[in-house]
Amino acid sequence: MLRGASILVAAACVVMAAGEARAAGERALVFHFSPTKHAQIAIWVEKPDGTFLGTVGLTQAVSVRGIGNRPGATQMNSGYHWPYGRREGVLPIWAHRRAAAPGAGQFPRVIFQNRAEGDASRSCDYDSTLDTYFCLAFKGDASRAGLDATTCASPFMSDKGRILSIQDVKAGYAEPTLVGEQAVMRPLPLVSLYPPRRDYVPCIADADPVCRNGEIRNCFDFSDVGGYGGVVTGYPGYDASSGATPQKGLGYAEAARAAMPDIDAVTMATPPADVAQAVMYSVPGDWPSGDYVAWLEINTEGDYNGVFNEVTFPTPKVGPWDGWAMETGYPYRGQPSVVFSVPFTLAASGMATAVDPTGYGSVDGLGSDAAMMHAMDGSITDDPAANPGSGVDRLRFPPGASYRLQVEVRDEEFCKNQSPPGLPGELVVDPVADSKHSHQWARLRYNVPPSGLPIAKYEVRYSEAEISAYDPASFIRGLPALAASEAMEALMVPVSGAAGSPIDVDFGGLAPSTHYWIAVRAVDACNKAGPHAVAELTTTAINYTKLSGPCFIATAAWGSALEPMVAGMRRARDQLLAEVPLFAVAADLYGRSGPAAAGVLKRSDTARVLARQLLGPLATTAEAITPAP
């Protein structure tokens, strides 16, 4: 499979007078770069005087999963799939500059429904629902490497939160923050610089009488969540005079679109590590020829060095924090975001490049310098040989290239009078044949359409809301498809096939037992998109692996039947069943009551912590007396 390529073009140059009107789409910019693993990225364009013009690309964890604006205090511990803790330092330079642009909207701030912002482990019984993306790690390895490898082995219930209200602000609603060694409460403003989560289809209690009567315990989403057409009742205490952009009655997704209308179009899945990327952008028709500056900000959580690490920026150990917030995960505040800039001229086709970063952002997005871009001062790692992918090297050198960021201008002489790609032919989507993955991966097949210019990429999007073949907006609102792997990275579809040849790829990121609309369209080398073909798919239920014997409670406590401590207790149980008759009677009683007890544990983070504390000595003994073969 071709994993990423740029199409280099040589074109005749016709320089038009500044200010001359052009049709949108006659010129294109292409951003070439190669990121490290799990990178969060923002790409945008400014005038030389710093006027923000537009966002080009924003990775999905920020744009869709809402990691910058979600329940939980900013300084909570982390992990790649961590569900709580607003990451206000993820892309602070982009966030502040976008928010300061003329006419820019602001996002409503998300907080926990009924608990304080430092309480990660309150019982799930009254505010949490099933989460198919984020999870907590119930394994012993709480290091960054251990948590980043977590794939949500067991169902996890998360609190999707609610909108901060004016009454909350007036009452002094705050989050715990560590300043030096002093725990303080940081008041939270009504609005956020980052979009809230918009990948989740909620259960709305006030719209569902079954849930409202308490007959289904897992329906506790607050009405604010909305999204994907969900019914909403408006923000509690919302007042238009507050200055917040969102209108009453919008859910998280629509509130994000109201504040940032282009958010769907610029959303991109997290690129795979060390793979050359070519992100295209159609130049608006009212941009005159002249000088501009392209920007790229990149960040990864927990990227430690001697200046920014778990010792210099530790998890708070004092103040209103619970055990999960302090002890599970890792302190995410490693090296701050790094920013690259490339001045370029919008006129004839050409290239401009950057090797060295322009500066770096705030470590956690807090304090008076949250919007400041710091000059490079030696505190950021820049040693690709000894520390690949860290600090400056989060933006890698593409294979064979001498730059970290390249901006390519494709002018109107190359782009105009070319037909966009046609409709992908004979689209078919089915769950993959492997029953272990058919709940999350699917097989995509279609034929390459004709195109006047070379096809630069295929956009594959999926949605639980209908994607109409006649409505481009419904296509854009879908989520970019991910590769069929546990890495949750962008799907890279090969583009080398001739018109009429077949494309056959697997993609992932899906939830079990869920109906989706899947759509695909081709985009040419000037970022002109063709029509999209649509198919429908229903994923299978999870095919759980059945292991020998029921260790219900231990499995629920640690989150996976494959955990070493659970396996040790299972081996000890099997040995005792063969040697002690009385133990067989006890095992029978456990088999009758264990599933109900496990169900309680699955709904409560606190109960799981307590269960692990109680079972820990037994598990350690079991591992000692029945070592793994």
Backbone torsions as a table, in degrees:
resi	resn	phi	psi	omega
1	MET	NA	136.4	171.3
2	LEU	-71.8	120.4	-173.6
3	ARG	-94.7	-6.1	178.8
4	GLY	162.9	133.3	179.8
5	ALA	-154.8	151.1	172.7
6	SER	-107.9	144.3	178.8
7	ILE	-101.0	107.7	-177.4
8	LEU	-84.6	132.8	-174.7
9	VAL	-125.9	147.0	170.6
10	ALA	-116.2	125.5	-174.2
11	ALA	-137.9	154.1	174.8
12	ALA	-65.6	148.6	-174.9
13	CYS	-109.4	124.9	171.8
14	VAL	-127.0	109.1	-177.3
15	VAL	-87.5	120.8	-178.9
16	MET	-95.4	153.3	-179.9
17	ALA	-64.0	142.8	-179.8
18	ALA	-58.6	135.7	176.7
19	GLY	91.4	-10.0	179.4
20	GLU	-67.2	133.5	-175.5
21	ALA	-69.8	143.4	176.0
22	ARG	-135.0	157.2	173.1
23	ALA	-76.7	139.9	177.1
24	ALA	-59.8	139.5	178.4
25	GLY	93.5	-0.9	177.7
26	GLU	-79.3	-19.7	178.3
27	ARG	-129.4	153.6	-178.7
28	ALA	-140.5	149.4	170.4
29	LEU	-110.3	143.9	176.4
30	VAL	-127.8	125.1	-179.1
31	PHE	-102.9	116.4	-178.7
32	HIS	-104.6	128.2	178.8
33	PHE	-164.7	171.0	179.3
34	SER	-139.5	109.7	-173.5
35	PRO	-90.4	167.9	172.2
36	THR	-84.6	-178.7	-176.7
37	LYS	-68.5	140.5	173.4
38	HIS	59.3	30.1	-177.7
39	ALA	-77.8	137.1	169.1
40	GLN	-98.7	133.1	-168.2
41	ILE	-136.1	139.3	167.1
42	ALA	-126.4	136.2	177.5
43	ILE	-125.1	133.6	178.9
44	TRP	-152.2	172.3	-178.7
45	VAL	-126.9	138.5	176.7
46	GLU	-128.7	162.8	165.8
47	LYS	-75.1	162.3	177.8
48	PRO	-58.6	-25.0	180.0
49	ASP	-84.1	3.9	177.5
50	GLY	95.0	1.2	177.2
51	THR	-67.0	122.4	-179.7
52	PHE	-72.8	127.0	-177.1
53	LEU	-105.0	-40.1	-178.6
54	GLY	178.0	150.3	175.3
55	THR	-84.6	134.3	178.8
56	VAL	-95.3	-43.8	-178.2
57	GLY	-153.9	146.4	178.9
58	LEU	-146.7	122.4	-175.0
59	THR	-67.7	154.1	-167.1
60	GLN	-62.8	-34.4	-178.1
61	ALA	-60.5	-34.8	177.5
62	VAL	-85.3	-46.5	-172.7
63	SER	-74.4	-36.2	-173.4
64	VAL	-114.1	-44.3	-176.1
65	ARG	-80.8	-15.0	172.4
66	GLY	72.6	33.9	-175.7
67	ILE	-68.0	-19.4	178.0
68	GLY	-84.9	-10.5	-172.5
69	ASN	-151.4	83.1	-177.2
70	ARG	-150.9	172.9	-179.1
71	PRO	-64.1	151.8	175.2
72	GLY	105.9	140.8	-176.0
73	ALA	-62.8	151.1	-175.7
74	THR	-57.9	-36.3	-173.3
75	GLN	-92.5	13.7	174.0
76	MET	-62.2	155.2	176.0
77	ASN	-63.3	175.0	-170.2
78	SER	-141.2	-169.6	-179.2
79	GLY	165.9	158.3	-172.9
80	TYR	-60.2	-36.3	178.5
81	HIS	-106.9	23.7	-178.1
82	TRP	-63.0	135.8	-173.0
83	PRO	-89.0	-19.7	-170.4
84	TYR	-126.8	164.2	177.4
85	GLY	96.5	108.1	-178.7
86	ARG	-72.1	126.3	-176.3
87	ARG	-95.6	75.3	-175.1
88	GLU	-72.9	-10.9	176.4
89	GLY	-98.4	12.8	-174.6
90	VAL	-68.5	-50.6	178.5
91	LEU	-141.2	64.3	-169.2
92	PRO	-69.8	-31.0	-178.4
93	ILE	-67.7	-49.1	175.5
94	TRP	-58.3	-46.5	-174.3
95	ALA	-60.6	-46.1	-178.7
96	HIS	-69.8	-40.3	-177.7
97	ARG	-70.8	-37.6	175.6
98	ARG	-62.8	-44.8	-177.6
99	ALA	-65.3	-28.0	-178.4
100	ALA	-86.7	-4.9	-178.7
101	ALA	-67.7	149.2	179.3
102	PRO	-56.3	127.2	177.1
103	GLY	77.1	5.5	-177.8
104	ALA	-68.0	138.8	176.5
105	GLY	-87.1	160.8	178.3
106	GLN	-113.5	156.2	-177.5
107	PHE	-96.6	145.9	174.2
108	PRO	-70.0	144.1	-178.1
109	ARG	-84.8	137.7	-179.3
110	VAL	-102.9	136.3	178.2
111	ILE	-133.7	171.8	173.9
112	PHE	-61.2	152.8	179.8
113	GLN	-65.9	-55.8	-169.2
114	ASN	-133.6	10.6	-177.1
115	ARG	-126.7	163.5	177.8
116	ALA	-70.9	156.4	-174.3
117	GLU	-67.6	-13.1	176.4
118	GLY	-93.2	-0.4	-174.3
119	ASP	-98.9	90.5	179.5
120	ALA	-79.8	-23.0	-167.9
121	SER	-116.1	25.0	174.2
122	ARG	-61.4	151.5	179.6
123	SER	-52.3	139.5	-178.2
124	CYS	-77.8	-5.1	-167.3
125	ASP	-63.8	-22.4	-171.8
126	TYR	-123.5	4.7	-179.5
127	ASP	-151.3	7.1	-171.0
128	SER	-126.4	147.5	178.8
129	THR	-134.4	166.5	-175.6
130	LEU	-57.7	136.3	178.8
131	ASP	-120.0	125.5	-178.6
132	THR	-98.2	0.9	178.7
133	TYR	-118.4	-58.1	-178.0
134	PHE	-84.7	152.7	176.3
135	CYS	-157.5	163.3	170.1
136	LEU	-97.5	153.7	178.7
137	ALA	-95.1	124.9	179.8
138	PHE	-105.7	25.7	-178.6
139	LYS	-104.8	165.7	-175.2
140	GLY	-71.0	-28.0	-176.9
141	ASP	-81.9	102.9	-179.4
142	ALA	-99.1	13.3	178.2
143	SER	-72.9	170.3	178.3
144	ARG	-60.3	-45.8	-178.3
145	ALA	-62.1	-40.1	-179.2
146	GLY	-65.7	-43.1	-177.7
147	LEU	-74.4	-35.2	179.5
148	ASP	-66.5	-20.9	179.1
149	ALA	-87.8	-6.3	-177.2
150	THR	-66.9	135.0	-179.0
151	THR	-123.5	31.9	174.1
152	CYS	54.5	63.6	-175.2
153	ALA	-63.6	-29.2	179.8
154	SER	-125.6	158.8	179.6
155	PRO	-58.6	141.3	179.1
156	PHE	-126.2	139.3	179.0
157	MET	-106.7	124.8	-179.5
158	SER	-123.1	153.7	175.3
159	ASP	-87.1	114.9	-178.3
160	LYS	-80.2	-7.7	171.7
161	GLY	84.8	-168.5	177.0
162	ARG	-151.8	172.7	179.8
163	ILE	-81.9	133.3	173.2
164	LEU	-62.5	130.4	-177.2
165	SER	-101.4	166.7	176.1
166	ILE	-62.1	-39.0	177.3
167	GLN	-60.4	-38.8	176.8
168	ASP	-59.9	-47.0	-177.4
169	VAL	-63.5	-45.0	-179.5
170	LYS	-63.5	-29.6	178.9
171	ALA	-82.9	0.5	177.0
172	GLY	82.4	31.4	-179.5
173	TYR	-56.0	132.5	-171.8
174	ALA	-146.7	165.9	174.5
175	GLU	-119.3	148.2	177.1
176	PRO	-71.6	137.0	-178.8
177	THR	-140.3	140.2	177.5
178	LEU	-96.7	120.5	175.2
179	VAL	-114.2	107.6	-170.2
180	GLY	66.0	-122.2	175.5
181	GLU	-108.4	12.4	-177.4
182	GLN	-103.9	126.7	175.3
183	ALA	-84.9	126.9	179.2
184	VAL	-130.5	164.5	175.0
185	MET	-103.0	120.5	-177.8
186	ARG	-95.2	115.1	177.3
187	PRO	-60.7	140.5	-178.8
188	LEU	-101.6	127.4	176.6
189	PRO	-72.8	164.1	-174.8
190	LEU	-67.1	-31.8	-175.4
191	VAL	-113.8	164.0	-179.0
192	SER	-125.2	156.5	175.6
193	LEU	-80.7	-11.9	-173.0
194	TYR	-119.1	152.0	178.2
195	PRO	-72.6	148.2	174.4
196	PRO	-76.7	171.7	179.1
197	ARG	-62.4	138.8	178.1
198	ARG	-142.3	29.7	178.4
199	ASP	-106.6	6.4	-167.7
200	TYR	-117.2	132.5	175.3
201	VAL	-95.9	111.5	-170.6
202	PRO	-84.3	160.9	164.3
203	CYS	-95.8	120.1	-175.6
204	ILE	-102.0	110.9	-173.6
205	ALA	-62.1	-42.0	-176.0
206	ASP	-72.3	-12.6	178.4
207	ALA	-100.9	0.4	-174.6
208	ASP	-129.3	103.4	-176.3
209	PRO	-62.7	-28.4	178.3
210	VAL	-64.5	-45.6	178.1
211	CYS	-65.7	-41.3	-175.9
212	ARG	-63.7	-32.7	179.0
213	ASN	-81.1	1.1	175.1
214	GLY	79.1	14.2	-177.9
215	GLU	-78.8	-20.0	174.7
216	ILE	-119.8	117.2	-171.5
217	ARG	-77.3	-16.7	-173.5
218	ASN	-95.0	19.1	-178.8
219	CYS	-111.5	83.8	-176.8
220	PHE	-129.1	19.3	177.0
221	ASP	-69.5	135.5	177.0
222	PHE	-72.3	150.7	-174.6
223	SER	-63.5	-21.0	178.2
224	ASP	-59.9	-30.6	-169.1
225	VAL	-57.8	-51.2	175.2
226	GLY	48.3	-139.1	176.4
227	GLY	86.3	148.6	-179.9
228	TYR	49.6	37.0	177.3
229	GLY	82.8	8.0	179.5
230	GLY	-63.4	150.4	179.5
231	VAL	-73.5	135.4	178.3
232	VAL	-131.7	159.3	-178.8
233	THR	-117.5	4.4	179.0
234	GLY	99.9	161.5	-177.4
235	TYR	-78.0	140.1	178.4
236	PRO	-66.1	121.9	177.2
237	GLY	73.4	13.7	-177.8
238	TYR	-65.6	139.8	-178.3
239	ASP	-138.5	122.3	-176.1
240	ALA	-60.1	-23.4	-179.4
241	SER	-74.3	-4.2	-178.3
242	SER	-69.9	-19.8	-177.2
243	GLY	92.4	-4.8	177.1
244	ALA	-72.7	142.2	-177.5
245	THR	-71.5	-42.8	-171.9
246	PRO	-58.0	145.5	178.0
247	GLN	-91.2	154.1	177.9
248	LYS	-60.7	138.1	178.0
249	GLY	97.3	-5.6	178.7
250	LEU	-86.4	143.2	170.9
251	GLY	-86.5	-176.1	-178.4
252	TYR	-54.4	-46.9	-174.5
253	ALA	-64.5	-47.4	-178.6
254	GLU	-70.1	-32.4	175.7
255	ALA	-63.6	-39.8	177.9
256	ALA	-63.9	-41.4	-179.4
257	ARG	-70.0	-33.1	177.6
258	ALA	-65.4	-37.7	-179.7
259	ALA	-78.7	-30.9	-176.0
260	MET	-141.2	85.3	-172.4
261	PRO	-58.4	-25.3	-178.1
262	ASP	-93.5	12.6	-171.2
263	ILE	-62.5	-37.0	179.2
264	ASP	-68.0	-41.5	-176.3
265	ALA	-67.3	-31.3	-176.4
266	VAL	-94.5	-6.3	-179.5
267	THR	-66.9	133.9	176.0
268	MET	-136.1	146.0	177.4
269	ALA	-68.4	155.6	179.0
270	THR	-59.4	122.1	-178.0
271	PRO	-67.4	148.5	174.2
272	PRO	-66.3	151.8	-176.3
273	ALA	-66.1	140.3	171.7
274	ASP	59.6	29.0	177.8
275	VAL	-117.1	126.9	-178.7
276	ALA	-60.2	130.4	-179.7
277	GLN	-112.8	149.3	174.9
278	ALA	-134.1	94.8	-179.3
279	VAL	-92.9	121.6	-175.1
280	MET	-101.4	153.9	-178.6
281	TYR	-146.0	126.5	177.4
282	SER	-80.6	123.2	-178.2
283	VAL	-70.5	126.0	176.6
284	PRO	-57.7	146.5	-175.3
285	GLY	-65.0	-22.4	-178.3
286	ASP	-92.1	6.7	174.8
287	TRP	-81.9	117.8	179.6
288	PRO	-75.7	160.1	171.8
289	SER	-60.9	147.3	-179.2
290	GLY	149.5	-161.4	-173.8
291	ASP	-94.5	141.1	179.6
292	TYR	-143.0	172.7	176.1
293	VAL	-133.2	126.7	174.7
294	ALA	-95.2	141.8	-178.3
295	TRP	-127.8	144.9	172.5
296	LEU	-138.5	125.1	175.9
297	GLU	-112.7	136.5	-175.6
298	ILE	-137.5	141.9	-177.1
299	ASN	-150.0	151.0	168.5
300	THR	-138.2	138.8	-179.1
301	GLU	-71.2	145.7	174.1
302	GLY	68.1	24.1	178.3
303	ASP	-84.1	84.8	-171.4
304	TYR	-80.6	153.6	164.6
305	ASN	-148.9	-166.4	-174.8
306	GLY	-69.1	-19.0	-179.4
307	VAL	-97.6	-42.2	-177.3
308	PHE	-115.4	106.2	-177.0
309	ASN	-156.9	-176.6	-176.2
310	GLU	-70.6	-12.6	176.9
311	VAL	-90.9	-45.7	-179.6
312	THR	-74.6	-27.3	177.1
313	PHE	-131.5	72.8	-173.2
314	PRO	-79.0	167.1	168.4
315	THR	-67.5	135.5	177.2
316	PRO	-57.6	133.8	178.6
317	LYS	-113.0	4.3	178.2
318	VAL	-130.7	162.6	177.6
319	GLY	91.8	-168.2	-173.2
320	PRO	-80.9	66.9	177.5
321	TRP	-120.4	144.1	176.9
322	ASP	-95.8	178.7	-174.7
323	GLY	-61.8	-41.3	179.8
324	TRP	-63.0	-43.0	-177.3
325	ALA	-63.1	-32.6	-175.2
326	MET	-92.9	-32.2	-165.8
327	GLU	-111.8	-17.8	-176.3
328	THR	-108.2	142.8	-175.9
329	GLY	87.4	-162.7	179.2
330	TYR	-136.1	152.3	176.5
331	PRO	-62.3	116.6	-171.5
332	TYR	-74.8	-15.7	-168.8
333	ARG	-80.5	74.8	171.5
334	GLY	-86.9	-147.7	-179.1
335	GLN	-60.2	138.0	-179.4
336	PRO	-68.7	176.6	178.4
337	SER	-60.9	149.6	177.1
338	VAL	-114.6	139.2	-172.9
339	VAL	-120.0	131.8	175.5
340	PHE	-115.1	145.6	176.1
341	SER	-135.2	148.1	-179.0
342	VAL	-136.3	106.9	171.1
343	PRO	-67.0	138.3	178.9
344	PHE	-147.1	162.1	179.0
345	THR	-110.8	125.9	178.4
346	LEU	-89.9	95.5	-179.6
347	ALA	-156.1	-105.5	177.6
348	ALA	-78.5	162.7	175.2
349	SER	-58.6	141.2	-179.3
350	GLY	-179.1	179.7	-177.3
351	MET	-127.5	148.4	170.2
352	ALA	-141.3	143.6	-172.6
353	THR	-134.9	163.4	173.8
354	ALA	-139.7	141.7	175.6
355	VAL	-110.8	-44.9	-175.4
356	ASP	-98.6	146.5	178.3
357	PRO	-71.0	157.9	177.4
358	THR	-85.5	-31.9	-178.8
359	GLY	177.2	-168.5	178.2
360	TYR	-139.8	162.2	-173.5
361	GLY	-97.2	-167.4	179.9
362	SER	-74.8	144.1	-177.1
363	VAL	-66.6	-33.7	179.5
364	ASP	-138.7	9.7	177.5
365	GLY	73.8	14.1	-178.8
366	LEU	-110.2	163.7	173.8
367	GLY	85.5	-179.6	-174.3
368	SER	-70.8	-19.5	-178.2
369	ASP	-101.0	18.1	-174.7
370	ALA	-60.3	-32.9	-178.4
371	ALA	-92.9	-3.7	-172.0
372	MET	-82.7	138.3	169.9
373	MET	-96.5	116.8	-177.6
374	HIS	-82.1	140.3	175.7
375	ALA	-68.0	145.8	178.4
376	MET	-61.0	125.3	-171.2
377	ASP	-132.8	16.0	-179.8
378	GLY	88.6	-5.1	-179.6
379	SER	-82.7	-13.5	179.4
380	ILE	-99.2	131.2	-179.2
381	THR	-61.7	135.2	176.0
382	ASP	-142.1	72.9	-176.3
383	ASP	-146.6	78.3	-176.4
384	PRO	-58.3	-29.3	-178.2
385	ALA	-73.0	-47.7	-177.6
386	ALA	-86.6	-29.9	-177.2
387	ASN	-133.4	67.5	-178.2
388	PRO	-63.0	136.5	177.4
389	GLY	80.7	4.4	-177.7
390	SER	-108.2	145.0	175.3
391	GLY	61.0	-124.1	179.5
392	VAL	-58.9	-34.9	-175.0
393	ASP	-78.9	8.1	168.7
394	ARG	-58.3	-32.5	170.7
395	LEU	-97.4	104.9	-173.1
396	ARG	-81.3	167.8	169.3
397	PHE	-80.6	120.5	176.1
398	PRO	-57.9	153.5	-178.4
399	PRO	-52.7	123.4	178.0
400	GLY	76.3	5.4	-176.5
401	ALA	-102.0	157.4	178.4
402	SER	-110.8	17.2	180.0
403	TYR	-130.3	160.6	171.2
404	ARG	-98.9	-32.5	177.6
405	LEU	-137.8	130.4	177.6
406	GLN	-128.1	135.2	175.6
407	VAL	-112.5	123.3	-179.4
408	GLU	-110.9	131.7	175.4
409	VAL	-100.8	127.5	173.9
410	ARG	-113.8	113.8	-168.6
411	ASP	-86.5	178.9	-172.6
412	GLU	-69.0	-25.3	178.9
413	GLU	-65.9	-30.7	177.9
414	PHE	-82.1	-35.7	-168.4
415	CYS	-92.2	-29.7	-171.2
416	LYS	-76.0	158.9	175.5
417	ASN	60.8	27.5	176.2
418	GLN	-114.2	134.3	-179.9
419	SER	-72.0	137.0	175.5
420	PRO	-68.7	167.1	179.3
421	PRO	-61.0	157.3	176.6
422	GLY	-85.5	-169.0	-177.7
423	LEU	-81.3	126.9	173.2
424	PRO	-55.6	134.2	-172.3
425	GLY	-93.9	145.2	170.3
426	GLU	52.9	52.3	-179.6
427	LEU	-69.4	128.9	176.8
428	VAL	-134.8	133.1	177.9
429	VAL	-130.6	127.8	179.0
430	ASP	-138.1	154.2	170.8
431	PRO	-59.0	147.2	177.3
432	VAL	-62.5	155.2	-176.8
433	ALA	-68.6	-28.2	-178.8
434	ASP	-70.1	111.4	-175.1
435	SER	-65.0	-18.7	177.9
436	LYS	-72.6	-18.2	-176.9
437	HIS	-126.6	1.4	-174.9
438	SER	-68.9	-12.2	176.1
439	HIS	-83.1	-10.9	-175.2
440	GLN	-133.4	-15.2	-179.1
441	TRP	-122.3	153.1	178.1
442	ALA	-140.2	160.1	179.2
443	ARG	-104.0	130.2	-176.1
444	LEU	-115.7	126.2	179.3
445	ARG	-134.4	135.0	175.1
446	TYR	-162.1	173.3	179.2
447	ASN	-106.2	142.9	-178.9
448	VAL	-62.5	129.7	179.0
449	PRO	-82.9	163.6	172.8
450	PRO	-70.8	157.1	-179.7
451	SER	-158.5	139.1	178.6
452	GLY	-67.6	-42.9	175.3
453	LEU	-103.4	164.0	175.4
454	PRO	-57.9	142.8	175.8
455	ILE	-75.0	124.0	-178.3
456	ALA	-90.9	-30.0	-179.1
457	LYS	-164.9	161.8	169.0
458	TYR	-112.2	132.0	174.1
459	GLU	-97.7	121.4	176.8
460	VAL	-115.9	123.8	-179.1
461	ARG	-130.0	152.1	179.2
462	TYR	-135.3	154.7	-177.7
463	SER	-158.2	147.3	171.3
464	GLU	-80.7	-15.8	171.4
465	ALA	-92.0	154.0	-175.4
466	GLU	-62.1	133.0	167.9
467	ILE	-102.2	114.5	-179.3
468	SER	-87.1	138.0	178.2
469	ALA	-65.0	-16.0	-176.9
470	TYR	-106.7	8.2	-175.6
471	ASP	-130.0	97.5	179.3
472	PRO	-58.6	-31.8	-179.5
473	ALA	-63.6	-36.8	179.4
474	SER	-68.1	-30.3	175.8
475	PHE	-68.0	-47.6	-177.1
476	ILE	-62.6	-30.7	-178.6
477	ARG	-75.3	-12.4	175.2
478	GLY	-70.7	164.8	179.4
479	LEU	-88.0	139.6	174.0
480	PRO	-60.7	133.8	-177.9
481	ALA	-68.7	150.0	179.8
482	LEU	-107.0	162.1	176.8
483	ALA	-68.1	155.1	178.6
484	ALA	-80.0	77.4	178.2
485	SER	-156.7	173.4	177.3
486	GLU	-82.2	-4.4	-173.8
487	ALA	-77.5	-14.8	-179.4
488	MET	56.1	47.8	-180.0
489	GLU	-112.6	167.9	-174.5
490	ALA	-61.1	143.3	172.5
491	LEU	-76.2	126.6	178.4
492	MET	-111.4	109.4	-177.1
493	VAL	-97.7	133.1	180.0
494	PRO	-64.3	146.0	-176.1
495	VAL	-120.9	13.1	-173.3
496	SER	-88.4	-8.3	-174.8
497	GLY	-71.6	147.8	177.0
498	ALA	-77.6	159.9	178.9
499	ALA	-53.6	131.7	-179.9
500	GLY	92.0	-14.7	-179.9
501	SER	-77.3	154.4	-175.0
502	PRO	-83.0	145.7	169.5
503	ILE	-113.4	132.1	-176.7
504	ASP	-141.6	103.7	-178.5
505	VAL	-137.2	155.8	172.2
506	ASP	-99.6	147.0	176.1
507	PHE	-137.9	164.2	-174.1
508	GLY	-135.9	-156.3	-178.3
509	GLY	86.7	9.3	-174.8
510	LEU	-92.3	162.0	177.8
511	ALA	-104.2	152.6	-178.3
512	PRO	-69.2	150.8	174.3
513	SER	50.7	45.8	-175.8
514	THR	-129.5	140.0	178.5
515	HIS	-93.1	131.4	-177.6
516	TYR	-128.4	152.5	162.3
517	TRP	-100.5	130.2	-179.6
518	ILE	-116.8	131.3	-178.9
519	ALA	-135.0	149.9	-179.8
520	VAL	-140.9	141.3	174.1
521	ARG	-143.1	156.8	177.6
522	ALA	-96.9	147.0	178.4
523	VAL	-127.5	131.7	-174.8
524	ASP	-89.2	-175.7	-172.1
525	ALA	-70.0	-9.5	174.0
526	CYS	-109.4	19.5	177.0
527	ASN	67.6	24.6	173.7
528	LYS	-88.9	124.8	-176.2
529	ALA	-97.4	143.1	173.6
530	GLY	-89.1	-176.7	177.2
531	PRO	-68.9	157.2	-178.7
532	HIS	-105.4	140.4	173.0
533	ALA	-93.1	148.0	-174.3
534	VAL	-127.9	140.0	171.7
535	ALA	-138.0	165.5	178.8
536	GLU	-117.5	153.1	-175.6
537	LEU	-150.0	138.7	169.3
538	THR	-119.2	120.3	-179.9
539	THR	-72.6	160.3	179.2
540	THR	-82.8	168.9	170.2
541	ALA	-71.1	161.7	177.3
542	ILE	-67.3	131.2	175.9
543	ASN	-94.5	88.0	-175.4
544	TYR	-66.4	136.9	173.9
545	THR	-71.4	126.8	-179.5
546	LYS	-94.9	118.7	178.8
547	LEU	-99.5	163.6	-175.0
548	SER	-66.8	116.4	171.7
549	GLY	82.3	152.8	-177.0
550	PRO	-92.0	109.9	169.6
551	CYS	-109.6	62.3	-169.6
552	PHE	-58.3	-53.2	-172.1
553	ILE	-68.0	-44.7	179.9
554	ALA	-63.2	-40.5	179.3
555	THR	-63.0	-44.0	178.7
556	ALA	-64.8	-37.3	-177.4
557	ALA	-66.7	-41.6	-177.5
558	TRP	-96.3	-11.0	173.6
559	GLY	92.3	-9.0	-179.5
560	SER	-158.3	138.1	176.0
561	ALA	-70.5	-10.4	-178.7
562	LEU	-91.9	-4.5	179.6
563	GLU	-62.7	141.6	-177.1
564	PRO	-55.5	-41.5	-178.7
565	MET	-65.7	-38.3	177.7
566	VAL	-67.2	-41.5	178.9
567	ALA	-63.3	-38.8	178.2
568	GLY	-62.5	-43.6	178.3
569	MET	-66.2	-33.5	178.0
570	ARG	-66.8	-40.3	178.4
571	ARG	-65.6	-42.0	178.9
572	ALA	-63.1	-40.8	178.3
573	ARG	-60.1	-46.4	-178.4
574	ASP	-62.0	-38.2	179.6
575	GLN	-67.6	-43.3	-179.4
576	LEU	-68.2	-34.3	177.2
577	LEU	-59.8	-35.9	-179.3
578	ALA	-78.4	-24.9	-171.0
579	GLU	-108.8	-22.8	-173.2
580	VAL	-125.9	107.1	-178.4
581	PRO	-57.7	-40.2	-178.6
582	LEU	-62.1	-31.7	-179.9
583	PHE	-66.2	-30.0	178.1
584	ALA	-63.1	-37.5	177.5
585	VAL	-65.7	-45.0	178.6
586	ALA	-62.5	-38.9	-180.0
587	ALA	-65.1	-34.4	178.3
588	ASP	-65.7	-43.3	177.7
589	LEU	-63.2	-40.5	178.5
590	TYR	-62.7	-40.3	179.5
591	GLY	-62.7	-27.9	178.5
592	ARG	-80.3	-37.7	-173.9
593	SER	-98.8	-19.9	-175.0
594	GLY	-57.8	-45.9	-178.9
595	PRO	-58.4	-40.1	179.4
596	ALA	-65.4	-42.7	178.7
597	ALA	-64.8	-39.4	178.1
598	ALA	-63.3	-36.3	177.6
599	GLY	-61.4	-37.6	176.5
600	VAL	-64.3	-43.9	-179.1
601	LEU	-62.2	-39.6	-177.8
602	LYS	-63.4	-25.0	-177.7
603	ARG	-92.9	-2.2	-174.3
604	SER	-139.9	115.8	175.6
605	ASP	-61.6	-41.4	-178.4
606	THR	-62.2	-43.1	179.6
607	ALA	-64.0	-35.2	178.5
608	ARG	-66.6	-41.0	177.8
609	VAL	-59.8	-47.4	-179.5
610	LEU	-62.9	-41.7	179.9
611	ALA	-62.4	-40.2	178.9
612	ARG	-67.4	-36.4	177.5
613	GLN	-64.6	-39.9	-179.3
614	LEU	-73.4	-38.1	-176.3
615	LEU	-86.1	-15.4	-175.6
616	GLY	-52.8	-52.0	179.3
617	PRO	-60.4	-39.3	178.8
618	LEU	-64.8	-41.8	-179.8
619	ALA	-65.5	-40.5	178.8
620	THR	-62.7	-43.0	178.2
621	THR	-64.1	-42.6	-179.3
622	ALA	-61.8	-41.2	178.3
623	GLU	-65.0	-34.5	-178.5
624	ALA	-70.5	-41.6	-174.7
625	ILE	-85.5	-20.1	178.1
626	THR	-131.4	71.3	-176.9
627	PRO	-61.1	151.8	178.6
628	ALA	-63.9	141.6	179.4
629	PRO	-66.2	NA	NA
